[in-house]
Amino acid sequence: MNDLHTWLSQQHHGLRTFRTFQQKLETLGRDDPAQRGLCRLLSGLVGSYVEAFDEAPLPVELADGAYHRLLALVASIDLNADADRRLADINRVAESRLWQ
């Protein structure tokens, strides 16, 4: 997740970044099957955000907030943690929202 966080931290908060992030998650899930579930949860979270605002005006404040929430969420995930921590990470992703 460190590589994804580093990449994400260098991007703009626009929808293109979120779409590209989904592609990167797909690649990670394919290349590292142990991360597939977490990648799918994150991709679904990002996908719902993209779908909600695709073709619609996206207020800068909302885009910036969603970007920073995603960045913080990705930073909080430890792929090398023990099973309890991994489950906590998965549950945190599952209950997360990028916007309200």
DARADA-V478855 format. One record per residue. N is the residue number from 1. PHI is phi as a letter, one per 30 degrees, with the letter a starting at -180 (NA if undefined). PSI is psi as a letter, one per 40 degrees, with the letter a starting at -180 (999 if undefined). NEAR is the number of other C-alpha atoms within 10 Angstrom. Layout:
n->(N:N)
phi->(PHI:PHI)
psi->(PSI:PSI)
near->(NEAR:NEAR)
This chain:
n->(1:2:3:4:5:6:7:8:9:10:11:12:13:14:15:16:17:18:19:20:21:22:23:24:25:26:27:28:29:30:31:32:33:34:35:36:37:38:39:40:41:42:43:44:45:46:47:48:49:50:51:52:53:54:55:56:57:58:59:60:61:62:63:64:65:66:67:68:69:70:71:72:73:74:75:76:77:78:79:80:81:82:83:84:85:86:87:88:89:90:91:92:93:94:95:96:97:98:99:100)
phi->(NA:e:d:d:d:d:d:d:d:c:c:d:d:d:d:e:d:d:d:d:e:e:d:d:d:d:d:d:d:d:d:b:e:d:c:e:d:d:d:d:d:d:d:d:d:d:d:d:d:d:d:d:c:d:i:b:d:c:d:e:d:d:d:d:d:d:d:d:d:d:e:d:d:d:d:d:d:c:d:c:d:d:e:d:d:d:d:d:d:d:d:d:d:d:c:d:b:d:b:c)
psi->(d:d:d:d:d:d:d:d:e:e:i:i:e:i:d:d:d:d:d:d:d:d:d:d:d:d:d:d:d:d:d:g:d:e:e:d:d:d:d:d:d:d:d:d:d:d:d:d:d:d:d:d:e:h:e:i:h:h:h:d:d:d:d:d:d:d:d:d:d:d:d:d:d:d:d:e:h:h:e:e:i:i:d:d:d:d:d:d:d:d:d:d:d:d:e:i:h:d:i:999)
near->(17:13:8:15:18:13:13:20:16:9:13:13:18:15:18:12:17:22:16:12:21:21:13:16:22:17:13:17:17:13:11:11:11:12:15:17:12:22:24:16:18:22:20:15:19:21:16:13:19:18:11:10:13:11:8:8:7:14:9:11:9:14:19:15:14:21:24:16:16:24:16:13:17:19:15:15:20:13:15:9:11:9:10:9:14:16:13:12:19:18:13:14:21:14:9:15:15:17:12:5)
